[in-house]
């Protein structure tokens, strides 16, 4: 049986030594996130479990979840982002953002994704990093697709670039090992860029990890993928954005790893003129009692690039596509801030969550505080800038958050009150 072995304080060298002591085989090590994977029988696993400073976990399966839309694609979302980008002079494109898409691969030859993929790695047993299963290509398009940079058939940030980290096989299955090794690779790239003194806007410096995949939440904070997500966020400064899941309207259905407090969990609302939660969008609380999701954004009847052919498009729904919408929005917010405050200005959803009540909106009958259906709400309907300023002074970061609040308020106006 294959296990993940997670460091809980001992060094990676000690971890490997202890694993070898019990006779484990087929050992695969991570470089940065303090885990390794190996084959052991029950007796070996029992012996290793007694060693202090480590945690032992059997591997789980992960899948992507998507719904083929029965209604026509909704054009208003692409229009909204077109208006948002073109309001600025020169128009925003999300340039400078690099998103690592951990998914089923990307059809990088698609007309809307050409020259978007700057790095590829295949962590699965499938023969290539191309998208055969059909999911990663759609996620990639939502983030950075751009047949026409500022017009139709464009994603949220058509100036952004992508890292294609294949962790879901051609059969649509991934494992803790595949995903953790993918996260480890992205952290390795971020660390290498940092050591070289590369600016975070360089295409080889990943800024966001998008995880539109998941497994059932078992309430285990030592799950290997959760542990890797926390390290990527806390130690490498990467925003980790995950799909909440499509198991609603039942409560306690937020999937793993979106259930982890360090992961930005994104649910879906209907792509209509009303701020209505999509029925299938997963709800909290998590098994540990965390209020989730963190945000909701449009996720139904979205037109995206198809993995079938370079000029084909498909319409789908799901939180799998709401999550990359938030990932892509990172690029527009960050670019706006850099224009105002210089290239060193940073944006992270992880830090922005403290301001979320001031730039998010939800229906009038929803709880004012973060709740288990809408989270903080749709990050689009900020309050008046003056009201935000009364709460956040420059010394508290209020001045530096100005571009984000400004853009959220603009987006709200463009949606006509949504």
C-alpha positions as CSV (number, residue, x, y, z in Angstrom):
1,X,0.0,0.0,0.0
2,X,1.2,3.5,-0.8
3,X,1.5,6.1,2.0
4,X,2.4,9.8,2.4
5,X,4.8,10.5,5.2
6,X,4.7,14.1,6.5
7,X,7.3,15.8,8.6
8,X,6.0,17.1,11.9
9,X,9.3,18.6,13.0
10,X,12.1,16.3,11.8
11,X,14.3,17.1,8.8
12,X,13.7,15.6,5.4
13,X,16.9,13.6,5.9
14,X,15.6,12.1,9.1
15,X,12.3,11.4,7.5
16,X,14.0,9.4,4.8
17,X,16.2,7.5,7.2
18,X,13.2,6.4,9.3
19,X,11.3,5.3,6.2
20,X,14.2,3.2,5.1
21,X,14.7,1.7,8.5
22,X,11.3,0.0,8.3
23,X,12.1,-1.3,4.8
24,X,9.7,0.9,2.8
25,X,10.1,0.7,-1.0
26,X,9.6,3.0,-4.1
27,X,10.4,6.1,-2.1
28,X,9.6,9.5,-3.8
29,X,10.8,12.6,-2.0
30,X,9.5,16.2,-2.2
31,X,12.2,18.9,-2.1
32,X,10.6,21.6,-0.2
33,X,7.3,20.7,1.4
34,X,8.5,18.1,3.9
35,X,6.8,15.0,2.7
36,X,7.7,11.7,1.0
37,X,5.8,8.8,-0.5
38,X,6.5,5.1,-0.3
39,X,5.2,1.6,-0.4
40,X,4.8,-0.3,2.9
41,X,2.9,-3.3,4.2
42,X,0.7,-3.1,7.4
43,X,3.6,-4.1,9.7
44,X,6.0,-1.6,8.3
45,X,3.4,1.2,8.5
46,X,2.6,0.3,12.1
47,X,6.3,0.5,13.0
48,X,6.8,3.8,11.3
49,X,3.7,5.3,12.9
50,X,5.4,4.9,16.3
51,X,8.3,7.3,15.3
52,X,7.9,10.8,16.8
53,X,8.1,13.8,14.5
54,X,6.2,12.4,11.5
55,X,2.6,11.6,10.4
56,X,1.6,8.7,8.2
57,X,-1.3,8.8,5.8
58,X,-2.7,6.4,3.2
59,X,-3.2,8.1,-0.2
60,X,-6.6,9.5,-1.2
61,X,-8.0,9.9,-4.7
62,X,-8.9,13.4,-6.1
63,X,-11.2,14.3,-9.0
64,X,-12.3,17.3,-10.9
65,X,-16.1,18.0,-11.0
66,X,-17.9,19.8,-13.7
67,X,-21.3,20.2,-15.2
68,X,-22.1,20.5,-18.9
69,X,-24.4,23.5,-19.1
70,X,-27.8,23.0,-20.7
71,X,-28.4,26.7,-21.1
72,X,-26.6,28.9,-23.7
73,X,-23.4,30.6,-22.6
74,X,-23.9,33.9,-20.8
75,X,-22.2,36.8,-22.6
76,X,-22.4,39.3,-19.8
77,X,-19.5,38.1,-17.8
78,X,-17.0,38.5,-20.7
79,X,-18.6,41.9,-21.3
80,X,-18.1,42.9,-17.6
81,X,-14.4,42.0,-17.6
82,X,-14.0,43.7,-21.0
83,X,-15.5,46.9,-19.6
84,X,-13.4,46.6,-16.4
85,X,-10.1,46.2,-18.3
86,X,-10.8,48.9,-20.8
87,X,-11.9,51.5,-18.3
88,X,-8.2,52.0,-17.6
89,X,-5.8,53.7,-19.9
90,X,-3.9,51.8,-21.1
91,X,-6.3,48.9,-20.6
92,X,-5.6,46.4,-17.9
93,X,-4.7,42.8,-19.1
94,X,-3.5,41.2,-15.9
95,X,0.1,41.2,-17.3
96,X,2.7,40.1,-14.7
97,X,0.5,37.4,-13.2
98,X,1.6,33.7,-13.4
99,X,-0.9,31.1,-12.3
100,X,0.1,27.5,-11.8
101,X,-2.9,25.4,-13.0
102,X,-2.8,22.0,-11.2
103,X,-5.3,20.1,-13.2
104,X,-5.8,17.6,-16.0
105,X,-3.4,19.4,-18.4
106,X,-3.8,22.2,-20.9
107,X,-4.4,22.1,-24.6
108,X,-1.8,24.9,-25.2
109,X,-2.3,24.8,-29.0
110,X,-5.9,26.1,-28.7
111,X,-6.3,29.4,-30.5
112,X,-7.2,31.2,-27.2
113,X,-4.3,29.7,-25.2
114,X,-1.4,30.0,-27.7
115,X,1.8,31.4,-26.0
116,X,0.1,31.3,-22.6
117,X,1.8,28.2,-21.2
118,X,5.4,29.1,-20.0
119,X,6.1,25.9,-18.1
120,X,4.9,22.3,-18.1
121,X,5.3,19.4,-15.8
122,X,3.5,16.0,-15.8
123,X,3.1,14.4,-12.3
124,X,0.8,11.6,-13.5
125,X,1.3,8.3,-15.3
126,X,-0.3,9.7,-18.4
127,X,2.0,10.1,-21.4
128,X,1.9,13.9,-21.7
129,X,0.9,17.1,-20.1
130,X,-1.8,17.7,-22.7
131,X,-5.5,17.8,-21.6
132,X,-7.2,14.6,-22.7
133,X,-9.8,14.3,-19.9
134,X,-11.1,17.8,-20.5
135,X,-11.0,20.2,-17.5
136,X,-7.7,22.0,-17.2
137,X,-8.1,23.6,-20.6
138,X,-11.3,25.2,-19.4
139,X,-9.8,26.4,-16.2
140,X,-6.8,27.8,-18.1
141,X,-9.1,29.7,-20.4
142,X,-11.1,31.3,-17.6
143,X,-7.8,32.7,-16.1
144,X,-5.9,33.9,-19.1
145,X,-7.7,32.9,-22.4
146,X,-7.3,35.6,-25.1
147,X,-8.3,35.1,-28.7
148,X,-8.9,38.8,-28.7
149,X,-7.0,40.4,-25.8
150,X,-9.8,42.8,-24.9
151,X,-12.8,41.5,-26.7
152,X,-14.8,38.3,-27.0
153,X,-13.5,34.9,-26.2
154,X,-11.1,36.2,-23.5
155,X,-10.6,35.1,-19.9
156,X,-10.4,37.4,-16.9
157,X,-6.7,38.4,-17.4
158,X,-5.7,37.8,-21.0
159,X,-2.2,39.2,-20.3
160,X,-1.5,36.6,-17.6
161,X,0.5,33.4,-18.3
162,X,0.1,29.9,-17.1
163,X,2.1,27.0,-15.7
164,X,0.6,23.7,-16.7
165,X,1.2,21.3,-13.8
166,X,-0.7,18.1,-14.7
167,X,-1.8,16.3,-11.5
168,X,-5.1,14.7,-12.9
169,X,-4.6,11.8,-15.2
170,X,-6.2,11.2,-18.6
171,X,-8.8,9.1,-16.7
172,X,-9.7,12.1,-14.5
173,X,-8.1,10.8,-11.3
174,X,-5.3,12.3,-9.1
175,X,-3.7,11.3,-5.8
176,X,-2.2,13.0,-2.8
177,X,1.2,12.2,-4.3
178,X,0.6,13.7,-7.7
179,X,-0.9,16.9,-6.2
180,X,1.7,17.3,-3.5
181,X,4.5,16.8,-6.0
182,X,2.9,19.4,-8.2
183,X,2.7,21.9,-5.3
184,X,6.3,21.1,-4.4
185,X,7.4,21.9,-8.0
186,X,5.6,25.2,-8.0
187,X,7.2,26.1,-4.6
188,X,10.6,25.1,-6.1
189,X,10.0,27.4,-9.1
190,X,9.0,30.3,-6.7
191,X,12.1,29.7,-4.6
192,X,14.4,29.5,-7.6
193,X,13.0,32.8,-8.9
194,X,13.4,34.4,-5.5
195,X,17.0,33.3,-5.2
196,X,17.8,34.7,-8.6
197,X,16.3,38.1,-7.6
198,X,13.6,37.8,-10.2
199,X,10.7,40.2,-9.8
200,X,7.3,38.5,-8.9
201,X,6.0,39.8,-12.3
202,X,8.4,37.6,-14.2
203,X,6.6,34.8,-16.1
204,X,8.8,32.2,-14.3
205,X,7.8,33.4,-10.9
206,X,4.5,31.7,-9.9
207,X,2.1,33.9,-7.9
208,X,-1.1,31.7,-7.6
209,X,-1.8,28.0,-7.4
210,X,-5.3,27.1,-8.8
211,X,-6.8,23.9,-7.5
212,X,-10.1,23.2,-9.2
213,X,-10.1,19.6,-7.8
214,X,-10.8,17.9,-4.6
215,X,-11.7,15.0,-2.4
216,X,-14.2,14.6,0.4
217,X,-13.3,16.5,3.5
218,X,-12.4,14.1,6.3
219,X,-11.6,16.8,8.9
220,X,-7.9,15.8,8.9
221,X,-5.6,18.8,9.0
222,X,-2.6,16.5,8.4
223,X,-3.9,15.5,5.0
224,X,-0.9,15.7,2.7
225,X,-2.5,18.1,0.2
226,X,-3.7,20.4,3.0
227,X,-0.3,20.4,4.6
228,X,1.4,21.2,1.2
229,X,-1.1,24.0,0.6
230,X,-0.4,25.6,3.9
231,X,3.3,25.5,3.3
232,X,2.9,27.0,-0.2
233,X,0.9,29.9,1.3
234,X,2.9,30.5,4.5
235,X,6.4,29.8,3.4
236,X,6.4,30.7,-0.3
237,X,3.9,33.5,-0.4
238,X,1.6,31.8,-3.0
239,X,-2.1,32.4,-3.0
240,X,-3.7,28.9,-3.1
241,X,-7.2,29.2,-4.6
242,X,-9.5,26.1,-4.5
243,X,-12.9,25.2,-5.8
244,X,-15.5,24.8,-3.0
245,X,-17.1,21.8,-4.7
246,X,-20.4,21.0,-6.5
247,X,-22.1,19.0,-3.7
248,X,-24.6,21.6,-2.5
249,X,-27.1,22.5,-1.3
250,X,-26.2,20.1,1.5
251,X,-24.2,21.6,4.4
252,X,-20.6,20.5,5.3
253,X,-19.8,19.7,1.7
254,X,-16.8,21.9,1.1
255,X,-14.2,19.7,-0.5
256,X,-10.6,19.1,0.3
257,X,-8.3,21.1,0.0
258,X,-10.7,24.2,-0.1
259,X,-11.7,23.2,3.4
260,X,-8.3,24.3,4.8
261,X,-8.2,27.8,6.4
262,X,-5.1,28.7,4.3
263,X,-6.8,27.9,1.0
264,X,-9.1,30.6,-0.5
265,X,-12.3,28.6,-1.1
266,X,-14.5,29.8,-4.0
267,X,-18.2,29.0,-4.4
268,X,-20.4,29.7,-7.4
269,X,-23.3,32.1,-8.0
270,X,-25.7,32.0,-10.9
271,X,-24.5,34.0,-13.9
272,X,-27.6,36.1,-14.0
273,X,-28.7,39.6,-12.9
274,X,-29.5,38.3,-9.4
275,X,-27.0,37.4,-6.7
276,X,-28.2,33.9,-6.2
277,X,-26.0,31.1,-5.0
278,X,-25.8,28.2,-7.5
279,X,-27.8,25.3,-6.0
280,X,-24.9,22.8,-6.5
281,X,-22.3,25.1,-4.9
282,X,-20.9,23.4,-1.8
283,X,-21.7,24.8,1.6
284,X,-19.9,24.9,4.9
285,X,-19.1,24.6,7.7
286,X,-16.1,22.3,7.2
287,X,-15.7,19.1,9.2
288,X,-13.5,21.2,11.6
289,X,-16.1,23.9,12.0
290,X,-14.5,26.5,9.7
291,X,-16.9,28.9,7.9
292,X,-16.5,28.4,4.2
293,X,-16.4,29.3,1.3
294,X,-14.4,32.5,1.5
295,X,-15.9,34.1,-1.6
296,X,-18.4,33.4,-4.4
297,X,-18.2,34.5,-8.0
298,X,-19.9,33.6,-11.3
299,X,-19.7,29.9,-12.2
300,X,-22.6,28.9,-14.4
301,X,-23.1,28.7,-18.2
302,X,-19.6,29.9,-19.0
303,X,-18.1,29.6,-22.5
304,X,-14.6,28.2,-22.4
305,X,-11.9,26.7,-24.7
306,X,-12.5,23.0,-25.5
307,X,-9.8,20.4,-25.2
308,X,-11.2,18.7,-28.4
309,X,-9.9,21.0,-31.0
310,X,-8.0,24.3,-31.3
311,X,-11.0,26.3,-32.5
312,X,-13.7,24.7,-30.4
313,X,-15.5,26.1,-27.3
314,X,-17.7,24.5,-24.7
315,X,-20.2,25.7,-22.1
316,X,-19.9,24.4,-18.5
317,X,-20.8,25.2,-15.0
318,X,-19.2,24.5,-11.7
319,X,-17.1,25.9,-8.8
320,X,-14.2,24.5,-10.8
321,X,-14.6,27.6,-13.0
322,X,-15.5,30.1,-10.3
323,X,-12.1,29.5,-8.6
324,X,-10.0,30.4,-11.7
325,X,-12.2,33.5,-12.2
326,X,-10.9,34.7,-8.8
327,X,-7.4,33.6,-9.7
328,X,-7.6,35.7,-12.9
329,X,-9.0,38.7,-11.1
330,X,-5.7,38.7,-9.1
331,X,-4.0,39.9,-12.2
332,X,-6.2,42.9,-12.8
333,X,-6.1,44.0,-9.1
334,X,-2.4,43.6,-8.9
335,X,-1.7,45.4,-12.2
336,X,-3.8,48.3,-11.1
337,X,-2.0,48.6,-7.8
338,X,1.4,48.4,-9.4
339,X,0.5,51.3,-11.6
340,X,-0.5,53.4,-8.6
341,X,2.3,52.4,-6.2
342,X,5.1,50.9,-8.2
343,X,6.4,47.5,-9.2
344,X,7.0,46.5,-5.6
345,X,3.3,46.7,-4.7
346,X,2.0,43.2,-3.9
347,X,-1.5,41.7,-3.8
348,X,-2.6,38.5,-2.1
349,X,-6.2,37.3,-1.4
350,X,-4.8,35.8,1.8
351,X,-4.1,39.3,3.1
352,X,-7.1,40.9,1.4
353,X,-9.5,38.7,3.4
354,X,-9.2,41.1,6.3
355,X,-10.9,43.7,4.2
356,X,-13.4,41.4,2.6
357,X,-16.5,42.7,4.4
358,X,-15.8,46.1,2.8
359,X,-15.5,45.0,-0.8
360,X,-17.9,42.1,-1.0
361,X,-21.6,41.9,-1.4
362,X,-24.3,39.4,-0.8
363,X,-28.2,39.3,-0.8
364,X,-29.9,41.4,1.8
365,X,-31.4,38.4,3.4
366,X,-27.9,36.7,3.9
367,X,-26.0,37.1,7.1
368,X,-23.9,40.2,7.3
369,X,-20.9,38.3,8.5
370,X,-19.1,35.5,6.7
371,X,-21.5,32.6,6.2
372,X,-21.5,29.1,4.9
373,X,-23.2,29.7,1.6
374,X,-21.7,33.0,0.3
375,X,-18.7,33.3,2.5
376,X,-17.9,37.0,2.5
377,X,-19.8,37.4,-0.7
378,X,-19.1,38.4,-4.3
379,X,-15.8,40.4,-4.4
380,X,-17.4,43.0,-6.6
381,X,-19.6,45.4,-4.6
382,X,-17.3,47.4,-2.3
383,X,-18.7,50.1,-0.1
384,X,-18.0,53.7,-0.8
385,X,-14.3,54.6,-0.7
386,X,-14.9,57.1,2.1
387,X,-16.5,54.4,4.2
388,X,-13.5,52.1,3.7
389,X,-11.1,55.0,4.5
390,X,-12.9,55.5,7.9
391,X,-12.0,51.9,8.8
392,X,-8.5,51.6,7.3
393,X,-5.9,54.3,7.8
394,X,-2.7,54.3,5.8
395,X,-0.8,52.9,8.7
396,X,-3.2,49.9,8.6
397,X,-2.7,49.3,4.9
398,X,-5.8,51.2,3.8
399,X,-3.9,53.4,1.3
400,X,-2.2,50.4,-0.2
401,X,-5.5,48.6,-0.6
402,X,-7.0,51.6,-2.5
403,X,-6.7,50.1,-6.0
404,X,-8.4,46.9,-5.1
405,X,-11.3,48.7,-3.3
406,X,-11.6,51.1,-6.2
407,X,-11.8,48.4,-8.8
408,X,-14.3,46.3,-6.8
409,X,-16.5,49.4,-6.6
410,X,-16.2,49.9,-10.3
411,X,-17.0,46.3,-11.1
412,X,-20.1,46.6,-8.9
413,X,-21.3,49.6,-10.9
414,X,-20.7,47.8,-14.2
415,X,-22.9,45.0,-13.0
416,X,-25.7,47.4,-12.5
417,X,-26.2,46.6,-8.9
418,X,-25.4,42.9,-8.7
